[in-house]
């Protein structure tokens, strides 16, 4: 190594690094006199949180309805079997592309997992209108009621 190269390295090593610090504004000092207590004559207007939650909570039709979507078939089949053992009857609902999955779930529950204890009691097929204005389209729906024989 030449003398110039070693001097350059030492210059690079010894060069101070600058770190920019941003200062946050100091918190504003508060005094005891700035806080004003609420007048005793005004009642506090508070509503319980539970009351508000009850008003805005969606109302479920029934706990034995299972809405079939994009999950694997066996996850719906297992939850269906668990609900069947608890309640004795379930309603499988699906629309559009999930209709075939709902039929598969019903067949798996009645024939493979249920040991011929359960049967499909009723099948309802319908069409729903979705969208607004010119974007209205028809979507097929199915409702399968599965219960004990």
N, C-alpha and C positions, 0 to 999 in steps of 0.2 A: 504494500500500500504506500502511496506517496504521501508526502506531508500535507498537501492540499486536501486530499481525500479525508485524512484523519481530522483535519481542522473543520471540514464541513460537517463531519459526523458529530464532533463535539459541539458545534454551533447548533445543530439540530437538537441534540440532547439537552443543551443548556437553555434553549429558547423557552421562555416562560409561556405557559398556556393561559389563555384568558377565558374565564367562565363568566358568562353574563348571568347575573342574578336579577330576578324580578322581585321587587318588594311588594308584598301585599299591603293594602292600607291597614293601618292600626285600628283595632276595634275602638269604637266610640265609647268613651267613659260614660257610665250612667250614674246618676246620683239618686239618692233615695227620694228626693222631692219630685223627680220627673215621673215616677210611677203614680198614677192616679187610681185610687180604689173605686170600684163601681159603687154608685149610690145604692143605699140600702132600700130605697123605695121601689126600684125597678126589679121585678122578678126575673130570674134567669130563664131564657127561652131555650130549653134543651129538650130534644126528643130522644127517646131511647133508640139505640141502634137496631135492636131486634125488631121494633115496630116497622122501621123503614125497610129492613131486609124482607120482612114478610109481605109488604105491599109490592115490592119490585120482583120478588122471586117468581119464576115461571111456574105455572101449574102443570104438573105431569098428569096425564090421563090415567095411567096405571103403572104399577111397578113391574108388571109381568110382560111389558112390551119390550122387544129387542129390535133395534133399528140396524139393519144390515148395511154395511158400507164397504170400505176397501181393505179391511183387515183380513188376515187369512181365515179360511173356512173353519178350521179346527178351533180357533179362539172363540168364534161365535157358537160352535157346537158345544164346547165345554161350558160356556156361560149359560147356554140354553138348558143343558142337562142339569146344572146346579139349580137353576130357577124352577125347572120342572119338578125336581125332588122336593123343593120347598113349597111351591104353590099348587102344583098339580096341573096347571095349564099355562101356556105362554102364547104370545102373539108375535110372530116374526113379520116385520114390515120391511119392504125394500121398494126402490123405484129405479127405473132406468136400467143401466148396465148391471146393477147389483141384484136383479131379480133372479138370475140363474144361481147366484151365490146363496140366496135365501132358500131356493128349492134344494140345493145341495145340503145346506144346514139341516133342513127338515128331514131329508132322507137319511143323513148320517145319524141324527138323533133317534129316529124311529127304528132304523134297521140295524145299524152297527153298534151304537153305544147304549141304546135303550133296552136291548134284549127282548124286543117285541112287546114291551110293556106299554109303550106310547104309540099313538097313531095320529095322523093328520085328520082333524075333525072337519075343518072348513077351509075353503080357498076362495078368496075374493080378489077379483082383478078389476082395476079401475084406471081412469086416466085423469091426471091433474093438469090444469093450465098453469104454466109458469111464465113470469115476465109481465111487462106492462106495455101498453100501447101497441106498436107494430111488432114488438119483440115477443109476442105471446107464442109459446110453443107447448105442445102436448107431451107429457111424460107419463109413461105407463107405470102403474104401481101394483104391488101384490101384497096381500095380507094372508098369512098362513097361521091357522090356529092349531096348535099341537097340544094334546092332552093324553091322559090315561085312557086306555081302551075301556 
